[in-house]
Each structure stands twice: as structure tokens, then as C-alpha cells.
Amino acid sequence: MHAGTDPSRLPDPSNDLLVSLYGERHRLCPTPNPALHLVLSLEREIDLIELEQLCDAVGWSRRPLRRVRKALQHSLLCVGLWRHDTRLPKLVGFARCTGDGVVEATVWDVAVHPLYQGAGLGRELMDYVIAELQTLGVDRVSLFADPHVVGFYEGQGWELEPQRRRCAFWYAP
């Protein structure tokens, strides 16, 4: 837990409201701001417009929404990082995985809104993704990343593809 986060000020993770908004397997993220509550969830549906806004905020090119919808439908996991609000939670981070769900998975489209970067939330998001893949029994995880975020993944124990031709990583949970 980050310094400055008072555990008594976090909502109770078993709270019926949190379960109804984010599902049974949600996880609260520690934040440096005790008034800010962030929740990881793979059970809350991802709104395509919110996802498009997040992708815009991180500088990614737009994709046709029908293709994005199809990609999400065919993903093994879709994880949202939500700024908790009882009326309308806001998507501030995202990651998805494809794979067979047994032997291998690949992590795609990891994004944290720039206003929320630098507080360890990318690491929290990746830890949650890896934990969920471990729950499925996945043996090996790979991901592809842009060159400017290589250090972020290496700092978490990911190993760069041996030939260093692409920003591909392997991780064995």
C-alpha cells in the first residue's frame, strides 16, 4: 500500500455496492489520494466509448468500434481499472488478454490514463492480470509493447525477446 493511503478510508471490498458494480473478483487499488478509490475488475462490462476515450488520452490511433467490440468478445480477459463513483464509475485503465486459457496468453492494449500514471497503477493492473491468468492455470504469458515503455515492463520482471528485434516479452508466473 502506498504511503499516505489510510486503509480505514478504503471502501469495504465485500461491500454489496462494490460487488454489484464490479463483480465478486474485483480488487481495490491503493492510491496516494485517500479520497480517490480505484477498482480493478474483469467482470464489469467495458463501454466502447469510454475505452475509445481512454485510447485517445494515451495517444493511440482509433480503431473501428465494431472491430474493437469483436476483439473484446474474443479476448480471454478484459480488465478495467475504474475510478469508483456510486453513480457512474469512470474507466481510467485497461488491459486485455488473448490465448488458449491453459498454456499461453498474450497481454494486449495495456493503458492507464495519463492523469493516473506515475502512481503505480500500471503495476497494479499488470499484477491483477497475471493473478487472474494464474487462476486459469496459464503457464506462459507474453506481451508486445511500444519501445518507450520497455523499461516499465523490465522493471516488473518481464524479459525482453532475446533477439531484441521487437518489444516482445515473456513472463512465467
N, C-alpha and C positions, 0 to 999 in steps of 0.2 A: 504494500500500500504506500502511495506517495506521501511524503511528509506534508503535513497540513491537512490531510483528509481525516476527519473525525468519524470513526466507524459508527458512532451512535447517531450521526446525522444522515447516514445512508438509509434508504427505504429497506424494509424487511424483504429479502428476496422471495420469501414464501407468501408475501402479500397477495391476496386474491386478485387485486387490480393488476399487479405486475404479471402474474400468471395469465390473466385474461388478455393482456396486451401483447405479451412477448412469448408466452408458452412456458411449459414446465422446465425446459432446459436452458432458460436464459441465465445470463451471468451479469452481475453488476461490475462496472469498471471503476477502480479508484481514480479520482481526479484531484488536481491541486486546488480546485474551487469547490468548497463544501456545499455551495448552493446548486451546483451542476450535477445532475445524475445522468449517467450514461449506461446503456444496457446493450449487451450483445445478445443476439437471438438468431437462431436459424429457423424458428417457427413463425415469426411474424412475416407476413407477405411483403415483398418488395414492390413498392409502387414505381412503375416505369418512369413516370415524370420526375419523381424525386431522384431516382437513380441517374437520369439524364442530367439533372441539375448538379448532382454531385460530380459526375464525369466532366461537366463543363467547368466546375470550380477547380478541378485538378488539372485542367488543360488538355483533356483527351478529346479526340475528334468524335463527332457524333456518329452514331450508328442508327440505321433504321429501327424504329421501335418494334416492329414485327419480328425482326431478327434477334433483337435483344430478348424479347419475350420467349422466343423459341430456345435461345441459348439458356435462359434461366430454367425453362421447363426440362431441359436435357442435362442439367447440372446435378451432380451428386449432392452438393451442399451449396446453399446460398446463405451467407451470413450478413446480417445488418448490424451496424453499430448505430444505436438510436439515442438521441438526446431526449430523455424522458420528459414527457408532458402528459398529464392525465387526459387531456382533450385530443391532442394531436402530436404524437411523437414525431421527431424530425430525423430523417436519415442523414447521418454525418460520416458514415464509413461503410465499407462494403468489401466482401471478397466472395469468390465462388470457386468451386472445385468440380472437376470432371474426373471420370475414371470408372474402374470396374467395381469399386467399393469393397474390394477384398485384398488385392495385391498392390495396386498402384492407384495414385490420384495425382492430379496436377492442379495447382492453385493458379487462378487467373484473376485479373481485374481487381487487385487489391488497391483500395483508395481510402484515404482519410481526408476530409475537407480541410483545406489549408488553415482555417480558423482553429482547428482542433489538433493540428500537427505539433510535434515537439513536446507532448505531454506523456509519451509512452503508449498512446492508444493504438498505434500500428502494431506494436509488440503484443499488446493485449488481444488485438484482433487475430493476429497470427497464432498466438498461444491457444486461443479458443478454437480456431480452425483445426490446428494439429490435434488438440484434445478430442474433438468430435471425430476426426479421421481415425484416431486410435480406438475410439469407442466402436467404430465399424470394423476394426481389425486390420486396417490398411497397413501394409508393410513398408511401402516406399512412397515418398512424396517428392514431386518435382515442381518447379515453377519457372516462369520466364519473367524477366524484369528489365526495365529500361536501364541503360548504363548509369544514369545519375542516382539510382537507388541501390546499387550493388553493395555499398558499404552497410546499408541498413540491414540487408539480409545476411551478409557475412557476420555482422555483429550479433546475430541470433543463432549462429552455428550452422547456417546453410553453407554448403560447399559449392564454389563456382565450377562449372563444367570444365573438366581438365584441359581441354584444348583452348579454352578462353576465346572461342570464336563467337559465341553467343552468350548472353547473360542468362544462362540456364543453371539451375541449382538442383542439388539433390539433398534430401534430408531423410534420415532414418529415425523415426520416433522411438 
